Amino acid sequence: MNVNEVAAILNCKASTVCRLCRTGELVAMKIGKGWSIPQSCLRDFILKKMV
């Protein structure tokens, strides 16, 4: 998933998703200038934040 897709799911700005990726709070892979976030990592992030 890309940053814009994740931002829509989390109901936040794309810049917030980029910050989460840069800090490692949301596990992602840097591909060129963008980020790729695996669905399993997004699911883990959401579950972690719910606790």
C-alpha positions as MATLAB code, in Angstrom:
seq = 'MNVNEVAAILNCKASTVCRLCRTGELVAMKIGKGWSIPQSCLRDFILKKMV';
ca = [
       0.000    0.000    0.000;
       1.218    3.521   -0.607;
       1.220    6.511    1.742;
      -2.029    7.997    0.410;
      -3.927    4.717    0.799;
      -2.711    4.299    4.380;
      -3.531    7.931    5.186;
      -7.112    7.369    3.993;
      -7.446    4.268    6.179;
      -5.984    5.988    9.248;
      -7.894    9.216    8.516;
      -4.767   11.367    8.717;
      -2.488   13.323    6.384;
       0.053   11.651    4.123;
       2.804   13.611    5.884;
       1.842   11.929    9.158;
       2.170    8.501    7.549;
       5.591    9.487    6.157;
       6.691   10.565    9.636;
       5.511    7.257   11.121;
       7.502    5.414    8.443;
      10.647    7.510    8.976;
      10.605    6.981   12.747;
       9.971    3.253   12.394;
       6.698    3.382   14.289;
       5.005    2.047   11.148;
       7.086   -0.615    9.429;
       7.580    0.275    5.769;
      10.024   -0.038    2.899;
      11.476    2.984    1.137;
      11.085    2.578   -2.619;
      12.575    5.468   -4.538;
      11.099    8.639   -3.065;
       8.002    6.907   -1.676;
       7.085    4.372    0.959;
       5.485    0.958    0.594;
       3.582   -0.311    3.629;
       2.674   -4.014    3.739;
      -0.924   -4.668    4.792;
       0.251   -6.955    7.593;
       2.393   -4.158    9.055;
      -0.505   -1.715    8.871;
      -2.748   -4.237   10.626;
      -0.122   -4.731   13.360;
       0.216   -0.958   13.780;
      -3.552   -0.515   14.164;
      -3.823   -3.376   16.658;
      -0.894   -2.012   18.671;
      -2.528    1.429   18.862;
      -5.848   -0.049   20.006;
      -4.309   -1.521   23.167;
];
